[in-house]
Every structure is written in structure tokens, then in C-alpha cells.
């Protein structure tokens, strides 16, 4: 027996803002919304063939570095993508020229990396 990942879940204070940011980042669309037995509304975003993201509202602020994060690879130039994501609300927190990635935070402070474009 084994398991498979069905979604990557983001706890967030502003579900709508986080959904907009990540949909714009990844070219995702909102796939569905639902409310659990406690009246909490979830938003799922994705696209065909890609693992979806699930946005779950929480009241508490993020307090520490993520133990898990996303790595994204742009289809074009890395620094063009970094600039685009900053314009969407991300913030660069580490840009070490010795590394092939740039570390950013999304609008709620979740770390993620923008990798260098694949060489063809």
C-alpha cells in the first residue's frame, strides 16, 4: 500500500488574496470551493495534469520558516519571473549568486524558490 499527494495545502489568513497570487504565479484557475462541517470554506486551484493547491483559512499568523516549500521553474528567464512575482506581491528574501535559485516569500510570508530556467 502507498499514498499519493492529492493537494498541497496553504494555511492562510486571506484565502482570496493567496488564491489570486498563486493562480497568477502558476497559471492556475479556481477549480472548486467547498465548506466543511464546521462552516470553513476551502478553495482549490489547479489546472489539468498538475497537482492542485488547496487554500485553508486560519486565524493565526505565520511564525516560523516553512518546513516544506514549493520550487517553481519559469518557462522564460529566471529574473524576469522574479520581477513578475514581486509585482504580484512576493518579496525576495535570498538571492545568492552561487545558487541556481532565488528564495521569495508569497504575500503571507510562505517561502518558495524560483529556479533557473531549464537549459534546452
Secondary structure in CASP SS format (residue, H / E / C, confidence):
PFRMAT SS
TARGET T0000
AUTHOR 0000-0000-0000
METHOD secondary structure of the structure
MODEL  1
X C 1.00
X C 1.00
X C 1.00
X C 1.00
X C 1.00
X C 1.00
X E 1.00
X E 1.00
X E 1.00
X E 1.00
X E 1.00
X E 1.00
X C 1.00
X C 1.00
X H 1.00
X H 1.00
X H 1.00
X H 1.00
X H 1.00
X H 1.00
X H 1.00
X H 1.00
X H 1.00
X H 1.00
X H 1.00
X H 1.00
X C 1.00
X C 1.00
X E 1.00
X E 1.00
X E 1.00
X E 1.00
X E 1.00
X E 1.00
X E 1.00
X C 1.00
X C 1.00
X C 1.00
X C 1.00
X C 1.00
X E 1.00
X E 1.00
X E 1.00
X E 1.00
X E 1.00
X E 1.00
X C 1.00
X C 1.00
X C 1.00
X C 1.00
X C 1.00
X E 1.00
X E 1.00
X E 1.00
X E 1.00
X E 1.00
X E 1.00
X C 1.00
X C 1.00
X C 1.00
X C 1.00
X C 1.00
X C 1.00
X C 1.00
X C 1.00
X C 1.00
X C 1.00
X C 1.00
X C 1.00
X E 1.00
X E 1.00
X E 1.00
X E 1.00
X C 1.00
X C 1.00
X C 1.00
X C 1.00
X H 1.00
X H 1.00
X H 1.00
X H 1.00
X H 1.00
X H 1.00
X H 1.00
X H 1.00
X H 1.00
X H 1.00
X H 1.00
X C 1.00
X C 1.00
X E 1.00
X E 1.00
X E 1.00
X E 1.00
X C 1.00
X C 1.00
X C 1.00
X C 1.00
X C 1.00
X C 1.00
X E 1.00
X E 1.00
X E 1.00
X E 1.00
X E 1.00
X C 1.00
X C 1.00
X C 1.00
X C 1.00
X C 1.00
X E 1.00
X E 1.00
X E 1.00
X E 1.00
X E 1.00
X C 1.00
X C 1.00
X C 1.00
X C 1.00
X C 1.00
END
